[in-house]
Amino acid sequence: MEQWIIDTANHYGPLVYLLILAFTFFEGETIVLLTGALISGGDIKLSVTSLTIFAVLGSFGGDQTWFYIGRRYGTPLLERWPTMAKKVEWAFHLLRRHENLFILSFRFIYGVRNISPFIIGMTGTSRSKFLLLNLLSATVWANAFSWGGYFIGRALEVYLGESKIYALVGLVLIALAAALIGTWRQRRRGPGPADAAAMADVRREIEDES
């Protein structure tokens, strides 16, 4: 299994970077960590530096896109996500209290990673401020997960040897299972009157701020 992954990654090397770009446009922590860990063994002819660059581009580009979507189409789209009311409310209030810190840190916060730049775009945050802070945050994030995966891979190599790949696959499966369960529980619950009321309150607050 490990040799198949190595051979595939080496054969489709440039496409791996494009895959990183696509995944990090939306989220992508898991694939960046996994790729960094696989590179650590030295058999895969990919570069941690290149991995980091493509992760920066994907993460930065994705959040810039959501920022402008929020600025242009914020209110109509927000009303389509009533089950996100509590997360939207929490993110908006944190943004209002600590704007710069929130922009720098939202991509590290589970649960509000994708909705945050959309909400920021709906407020009065300037385009230039978001661009600069988003670029800085994306750079820190990409380095943390790329090099974090690399050093995790080195540590697993020391303690597990050839079994490292099974540990990595297991971690990925656990992460995917947790994400799927979270999504299923949220959809199963469905929106209620409290969600609609909370979303309406947040929408009014955001419109007052913008």
C-alpha positions, -999 to 999 in steps of 0.1 A, spaced: 0 0 0 27 24 10 47 17 -23 15 23 -43 10 57 -27 46 66 -33 46 55 -70 13 73 -76 25 105 -60 58 105 -79 40 98 -112 14 125 -108 36 149 -89 24 182 -104 -12 171 -102 -8 165 -64 0 202 -61 -31 211 -80 -51 188 -57 -37 206 -27 -47 239 -43 -83 227 -48 -87 212 -14 -72 242 5 -95 265 -14 -123 251 8 -105 238 39 -78 211 34 -60 207 67 -61 169 66 -46 166 31 -19 191 38 -9 173 70 -10 139 52 11 151 22 37 167 45 39 134 65 44 114 33 71 138 20 90 133 53 101 97 43 121 110 13 106 85 -12 81 110 -26 97 135 -49 77 165 -37 88 195 -18 75 208 15 82 243 3 61 238 -28 34 222 -7 34 252 15 32 277 -14 2 259 -30 -15 256 4 -11 294 9 -25 301 -26 -55 278 -21 -63 290 14 -58 327 6 -78 325 -27 -107 306 -11 -112 330 17 -108 361 -6 -135 345 -28 -159 340 2 -152 375 14 -163 390 -19 -193 367 -21 -203 378 14 -199 415 4 -219 411 -28 -246 385 -19 -244 383 19 -280 387 31 -298 364 6 -273 336 10 -272 339 48 -310 333 50 -304 299 33 -283 286 63 -306 288 93 -289 258 110 -257 279 110 -273 306 132 -254 299 164 -220 297 146 -227 328 126 -238 347 158 -207 335 177 -183 344 148 -199 379 143 -197 388 179 -161 377 181 -153 397 150 -170 428 164 -149 426 196 -115 416 182 -116 422 144 -79 419 136 -73 389 159 -104 371 145 -93 376 109 -59 362 117 -72 332 136 -106 321 121 -90 295 98 -77 277 129 -111 275 145 -131 243 138 -167 249 128 -164 285 116 -135 281 91 -156 285 59 -184 308 71 -161 334 87 -147 352 56 -183 353 43 -194 371 75 -164 394 74 -173 404 39 -208 414 50 -194 439 76 -176 471 72 -141 455 72 -120 472 45 -109 451 15 -72 461 20 -72 451 57 -88 417 50 -64 411 21 -33 418 42 -44 399 73 -58 370 53 -25 366 34 -5 367 67 -29 341 83 -28 319 52 10 319 52 12 309 89 -16 283 85 1 267 55 35 265 71 20 251 103 2 223 86 28 215 59 58 214 83 37 200 111 28 171 89 64 167 79 77 165 115 48 142 125 58 119 96 94 119 108 83 110 144 61 82 132 89 69 110 111 66 141 85 49 163 65 29 138 88 23 108 70 8 78 37 8 97 37 47 95 14 46 65 -13 27 83 -12 52 112 -16 81 87 -45 64 69 -61 57 103 -59 93 113 -74 105 80 -103 80 84 -109 93 119 -109 129 107 -133 121 79 -156 101 101 -158 130 126 -166 155 99 -193 133 84 -209 127 117 -209 164 125 -225 172 92 -251 144 96 -261 156 131 -265 191 120 -287 182 90 -307 157 111 -315 184 137 -328 208 110 -336 245 115 -360 255 143 -378 288 152 -349 297 175 -324 294 146 -345 316 124 -349 342 151 -312 342 159 -303 344 122 -326 374 118 -310 392 148 -275 386 134 -285 398 100 -298 430 114 -267 435 135 -244 429 105 -264 453 83 -261 479 110 -224 474 112 -219 476 74 
